[in-house]
Amino acid sequence: MRQIKRMFRMHRIFVTQELKRMMEYKANFIVGIIAFLLGQMTNILFIWIIFRQIPDLMGFTVDQIIFIYGFSLIPKGIDHLFFDNLWMVGHFYVSRGEFDKYLTRPVNPLFHILVERLQIDAMGELIMGIALLSTTIKKVNIQWSIMKVLLMLTAIFFATFIYTGIKIATAAIAFWTKKSGNITYMFYMVNDFAKYPVTIYNNTIKGIVTYVIPFAFTAFYPANYLLTGENPLYNVGMTVVISVVWMAIGIAIWNRGIRVYESAGS
């Protein structure tokens, strides 16, 4: 319990210092958020153009598609906000020898990497996700209950750690290869398929985004439960299971990589 309290206290200190640093450059903060908002608005415009030509997509209306899309942005945005520093491991920290500093401090290196900085432009994703849910939630006629709200919050929490677990696993590959940013990026590209109903894809793509790189459980399946109320054990329960599995895989690869890590530099 004492160790957990210490970790939370350190997390608060890191976040406070990072916010102070970012507030020195308020223009960058604002521009970053606006840039993400504009990027997401472009995607929504694309959906709107498609639905001007067709009434529905494999049984899903435009409001339901936008609801799923908005839901997908929330766990992704939370992970982006708090844990995006993992990208630096695969891109720079290992190849430039900068990871050494994390091994010389009396803090778990993975914990230190995770909480060291905030990616505040992720607020653009979160704002857009919440806005899309807010504008479509009445149109999709969800039958709310206390249980459904709790399952929604559970799904968002665990879906966030699917992203984090995958990033830990792919970032840790750099301990062997010195750089792994492209591998993380390749995995993340699959996320684009998960922003839409997986039922519109062929079986190969559906299998990949559901069971191999399971981003479908960060968006479509929990959102589908909210829309239909059907099969919470699979739609939300599997989100929990896959989150735990990927975090375990990521931490195992990370710990193994730490043991073989050799400093590098230019």
N, C-alpha and C positions, 0 to 999 in steps of 0.2 A: 504493500500500500504506500509506503514511504517513497519507493522508487517511482510509482505512478504519479504521485503528487509532485515529485521533483521534475518529471518529464513534462507535466502540464505547466508547471511554473516556468520551465525553460522555454516551452513553446510560446507562452505569453510574452516572454522577454524578446524572443526572436521576432515575433510578429510586431511588437511595439517598435522595435528598432527599424524594422523594414518599412513600416508605415512612415516613420520619421524621414527615412532616406528618400522614399518616393515623393513625399510632400515637398521636397526641395525642388522637384521638377514637375510642377502641377500641369504644365502644358502636355508633357509626355503622357501623363496619367489620363487626361481628358481625350487626347488624340487616340490613344490605344483603345479606349472604350468605344469611341465613335467608330473606329475602323472595324472592330468586331461587329458592332451593330449593323454597319453598312453591308458587311459580308453576309450576315445572316438574312438581311432584307433582300439581297439578291437571290438567295435560295428560295425564299418565300415567293418572290415574284415569279420564279421559274415554275413553282408548283401552281400558282394562280394561272399562268399562261397555259399549262397543260390542261387544267380543269375547265378552261374556256372551250376546249375542244371535245371533252368527254364528261359525262355526268358523274361517273364514279370510276374507281380503279380497283378492280377485283373485289367489288362490294364495299369499298371504303369511300366515304364522301370526302370532299375537300376539307371540311371542318375536322373530321377524324384524322386525316393525314397531317394537318397542321398541329393538332393536339399531340400526336405521336412525335412529330418533329420538335415541338416545344418541350415535351417531356425529356427527349434525348439530350437537350442542351443543359439541363439542370445538373445531373450527376457529372457530366463532362465538364461543366463550368466549375463545379466544386473541386474536382480533381485538378483542373487547370489552375485554379486560384491558389490552392494550398500545396500541391505536390509537383508542380511543373519543373522544379529544379532538377528532377531526375534526368531531364533531357541533357543537362550540362555534363552529366557523367559520361554519357555516350559520345557527346560531341567534343568536349574539351578537357574535362578534369583529369581523365586517365591519360590521354595522349600527351598532355602537356606537363604531367607530373604534379598537377595541382591537387590531386586527390590525397597526396601525402599528408596535407595539413589535417585532414579528418581523422587520420590514424594517430596523430600525436596529441589529440585532445581527449579529455576524460568524459567523452560522450560517445554513445553508440554511433558509428559512422552513418548508418542508414537513417537513423532518427535525425541526425544532424542535417543530412542532405534534405530530408523531407520538410523540415521546419525552418530551414535557413532563410528562405525568402518567399514572398508572395508574388504572384503574377497578376497584378491588379487589373490588367486589361481583360481578364476573364469575367469581370463584372459585366462586360458587354454580352457574353453568352448567357449569364444568369438573368440579366434584365430582359433579354429577348425571350428566353425560355419561359419566364414567369408571365411576360406580356402575352405570349401566344396561348398559354394555358388559360389565362384570365379571359381572353377574348373568345375562346372556343368552348369553354367549359359548360356554358349554358346551352350552346347549340348542339352538343353531342349527347345531351340528356343522360348524364351519369346519375345513377341512383346512389346517393351518398349514405354512408352509415359510419359509425365510429370505427368499426372494424376495417372498412375500406380506407378510411383516412390513415389509420395506423399501418396498414399494409402498404399504402402509398409511400409513407415516410420511411418504412423499412426498406422498400425497394430502392428508393433514392439513395439511402445510406449505403447499402451494400453494392448497388450498381456503381457508385463512385469508386469503390475499392476494386472493382473489376478493372477499371482503367488503371488504377494505381498498381495493382499486381502485375499487369501486363508491362507497364513501364519499368517496374523494378526488374522483372525478368529480362527484358530486352536491353536495358541499360547495363545490367551486370555482365552481359556478354563482352563488354569492353574490357573487362579484367583479363580476358584472353586475347582479344583482337585489337586492343587499344582504342578502337572507335566502334561504336555500334548505333550511332544516331540514325543512320539510314535504315537499320533494321527496325528500330522503334517507329520510324516514319512509315515504313512499309506496313507494319501491323496497324498503325493508326489510320491508314487509308481505307482499311476495311470498315472502319466506323461509319463512313459515308453511306454504306449499304444499310446500316442499322437504323437510320433516321426515317426509314419508310417501312411499310409492312413487308415482312420477309416473305409473305405468301405471293408477292408479285414476281419473285425471282424463281429461276429454275432450281432443281434439287441440289445441284452442286454448290451454288452460291448460298442457298439457304442452309445447307449443312455446314459450310465454312463459318458463316456469321452466327450460327447457333451453337455449334459444338467445338469448332477448332479455335477460332478467334471470336469468342462468344459475345460480341458487342450487341447482339440482338436482345440479350438479357439486361442491357442497360437502358433499353428504350421500348422496343416493340412489345415484348411479352408482358412486362408490368403495365404498360399503357393499355394493352389489349384487355388485361384484367379489369382495369378501371372502366373501360368502355363497355365491356360486356358482362362483367361480374362473374365470368366463367373460369373455372379451373385455377383458383388461387394457389393451390399446392404446386402446380407446375409453373405458372406464370410468375409468381413471386418467390415461391420456395426454391426453385432452381436458380433464381438470381442470387439468393443467399448462399446456396451450395457452391455455385461457380465462383462467387466472390471469395469465399474461404479457400477454395482450391487454388485459384490463381494467386492469392496472396501467399499461400504456403509454397507454391512453386517459385514465385518470385523471391521470397526470402531464402529458400533453399539454394537457388542458383546464386544469389547475392553472397551468402555465407561461404559457399564453395569458392566463388570467385575471389573473395577477400583473402582466402588462404593461399591462392596462387598469384596474387597481385605482385607485380614488380614495377617499381617506379619508372617513369619514362619522362622524356623531355626533349626539347628541340635545341 
